[in-house]
């Protein structure tokens, strides 16, 4: 998730928003130096951020809630990035930074590397023993969580594989077009600073939502609930965190308003609701208060008065009418 300064810095002269890559790209493995151990690692996340949301869903799916702790930052992000809430603020699900008393996420980055010059993003997977960041790239963190703690968790959770070998090429293909054309496309639309790139990006976004609708229509006709059939994979996790934010935030805040999921995409809508209502890992990690307040009150260049729209109501429709 990106701050106001980063939006300004990474929008080029054409008004196009360009996301920079993550920097910390290590892993956890039996070969070390980050060995899989109980209570050695900690996740720092925002409940508003779709990238961080991926890691929270995977942590619950894999039964890692008692092995890897979590700290949730305040939903508001200012020019200095994410900050930790104080107890007197009484922000639901947040807590102060538990190990060093840090006030901001950026303090973790500087502890890991005093000369760090990159972005201060979430999620952050932290190694408490070595006191450093293992990884801050969500797509890699969810794969770490998927496999590297299997020897430490109950068999029913170890058997869950969100990146199974027989489906990897299909998952990779889905990720390759969903990320740039849906996940990141809402940001490229919302953070465009000129009309032409905005229109290019928003039209491309809806072309790919139309493509997704057709895929899911075929799957549903074949009684298949997920992107790759009837197996829940990381492709579903990565897509869900954008879809669940679409109607409440991206439709109005990022001007992605050609269509709505709930009214115009029946198969995407069914797919999203099934994930939310039928799987506690998705529902329990989705916090609409954090999501709506973060976007609408952290981007003054998009929403100068910081007014959070009341609708749509409800945030997510019931599973059945």
N, C-alpha and C positions, 0 to 999 in steps of 0.2 A: 504494500500500500504506500502511496506516494504523498509527499507533503506539498504545500503551496509553492515553496521555493523550487522543488524539483519539477513541478509542472511548468513553471516559467523557464527553468534552465533547459529542460529537455523538449520544449516545443521549438522546432526549428524556424527558419525564416519563412517557410511556407505555411506556418501555423499548424504543422503536424506534431502530434505528441509521440515521442520516442522513449520507450521504456529501456533503461539500462539493465544489464545482467547482474545477478547476484555474485558475491565475491567469495564467501566462505563455502567451499565445496568438498569438505571432507566427509567421511562416513564412519559408521560404527561397525566393527567386525571383530571376529576372534583373532585377527592378525594385529589388532591395535593400531595406533596407540589408544584409540577410543574403544575399549572393550565393552561388550554388552554386560551390564550389571544392573541389579535392582537398585533403584533410588540414586543412581549416579547422574541421571540426565534430567533436564528441566526444559519445558517449552514456554516461551514467552510469546503471547499472541494478542491479537485484537479480535473481538467477536464480530467486529464490523468487516474485517478484511476477508475477502473470499479466498485468498491464498492461504492465510492462516487457518481458515475454516476447514480446508482440506485436511490439515494435520490433526485437527481436533476430531473430525469424523473417523479418521483412520485409527487414532489412539483408542477411541471407544470400540470400534469394530474389532480391533485386535486384542481387546482385554488388557490394555496397558495402563489403565487409569490408576492402578495401585503401584505401578513400577516407574512411571514417568510423571512428575508433577507438572502443574500448569499455573502460570500467572497471567491474568488478563489485565491489559492496560485500560486506561480511561478511553471512552469512545471518542473524545475530542483530540484532534491533532492540529497543532499550531505550527508556526514557522520553525520551531525547534524539534518537530517530529512528535512521536508518541511519548506520553508521560504516564507514570504510574499514579493511580488514584490514591488519595489520602483517606484514612478511615472516616474523617468527619464529612467527606463528600457523600458517603453512603450511596455509591454507584453500584447497583446490583452486579454480582459476580466478579467484581474487581477486588484487588488487594494491593497493598504496598509491595515493593520489590523485597523478596524474603531473605536474601543472603548478604547483600552489601548495602542496603538502604539507599540504592540509587533512585534518582528522581525521574530519569528518562531512559528509554531504550538505547539512546546513543551512548550512554555511560557503559553499557555492556560491550559495545563495539570498541570503545577506547580501552577498556580493560583487556579485551582480547588482542588489540593492536593499538598502542598509543599513537601510531602514525597513520591510522586509518583515514582514508579520504573518500570512501564510497557513501552509499545511501544507508540510512538507519531504518531498515525495514523489519517487518514481522512476516512470518514466524522466525524465531531464533531458537535453534536447538543447542542448549548449553551443556557443557561438560563441567559438573561441579568439582570433580577431582582435579582436572587439569586447568580449571578456571579459564575456559576459552569457548569460543563458538565452534561447534562442530560443523554446522551447516545452516544457511539461511535461504536455501532454495526449496520451496515447498514441494515441487515435483520430485526432488531427491529425498526429502525428509519422509514423504509418505512411503517410498520404497524401502527406506531404512526401517521404518516402523513395521512394514509388512513382513520382513524376513529376519532381521537381526536379533530379535528377542524371542524367537520361537522356542528356544531351549528353556526359557524362564517362565513361560506362561502355560495356562491350562491347555490340554490337547485340543479342546473344541475351538479355542482361539488360534492355536498354532496351525490348525488345518485350514483356516481362512486364508485365501491367497487372492489378493486384489490385482495381481499381475501374473496370472498363470501362464506357464510356458506355451500351451497350445493356442492361446489367444493373444500372445504378445504382438505379433505383427499387426493384427486387427486393432488392438488397443493403440499401438504407436501411430497407425494411420489415422485413427479418430483424433487422437491428441494433436496430430500435426496440423489438422485443419480447424479443429474446434478452438484451440488456443488463440491463434491470430485472428480468427474471423468471428468468434463469439466472446470468449473470456476476455481477451484484451481489446476487442473491437468496441465494447461499450466505453472503455476509457479513451480510446482514440477518437471516438465520437464526442464524448463529453468534455474532453480537455483540448479539442481543436480550438485554435484561436482565430481561424478564418473560415468563411462560409464554404469555400470550395472543398477543403479537406474534410470538413464536417459532413457535407453531403456525400462525398465519396465513401467515407467510413460508415455512415449510418445506413446507406443503401446496401453496402457490402454485408453489413451485419444482418440485415433482414433477408437478404438473399440466402445467407447460410442458415438462418432460422427456418426459412422455407425448406431448405434441403434437409435439415434435421427433422422437421415435421413429417416429410415424406418417408424418411428412414424409420421413424417410430411408428408411423401408420402401418408400414409393412410388417414391422416386428409385432405390433399388437394384433394384426390379422393372423399372425402365426402363433399367437398366445405367448409371445416373448416380451418380457417386461423391461429388459435392460438393453443397453446399446449393442452388446455382443451376444444377445440371446437371453438366456435365463441365468446367467452368472453375473453377479455384481462385481464390477471391476473398478480400477482407479479411474477409468474413463468416465464412469458415472459420477464418481465423487468430484472430479474436476469440473464436470459440466454442471452438476447440481448447484454448486456454490454461486454460480452466475445466475442460473435460472431463478433461484429462490429470492434473489435481490432485484430481479428485473422489474416486476410490476411496482413494488413499493418504492424503488429508488431510481433505477436506470431509465425507466420510461419517462419520468418527468425531469429528474435532476440532470441527467446526461443527454436529454433531448432525444432519446431513443423511442420516439412516440409514433412511429408509423403504425404499429400494432401493439397489442398487449397479449401476454401469454394466456391469461384467463379467458379472454374473449375471442381470440383469433387463431389460437394454436391448440386445438383440442387434444391432440396426441402428446405434444410436449407438456401440456397442462396435466394430463393424466399421469404421465411418467414422473413429473416433478412431485405431484401430490402423493403418489405411491411411495416414493423414496422418503418423503417427509413424514407421512402418517403411519407407515408400516414398519419403519426402522428407527428405533430410538437413537441410534448413533447420529442420524441426520436431524431429527427433531430436537433432541436435547442440546445440540450444539448450535442451534439457530436462535439468535436473539434479535428480534426486530427492533427493539428499542435502541440497542447499540448501532445497528445497521442504519436506521433512518436518521438518528441524531448525528452520527458521525459524518455521513456524506453531506447532509444539508447544513451542518453548522461548522464544518472544517474546510469548506471550499468557498471563501468569500468572493473569489473571482468568478465563481459560477452562480452563487446565491448570496448576494451582498448583505442581505438583512438576516440571514441565518434562520429563516422561517421553515419549520418542518411541516410539510403537508399532512393533514389528518388522514387522508386516504392513500391508497385504496382500502376499503373496509370489506372484509377482513384482510389482514396481511397475506394470509394464504387461505384459499378456499377449502371447505371441508372435503373429505375424500369422496363422500357421496352427497348428492343434492338433498 
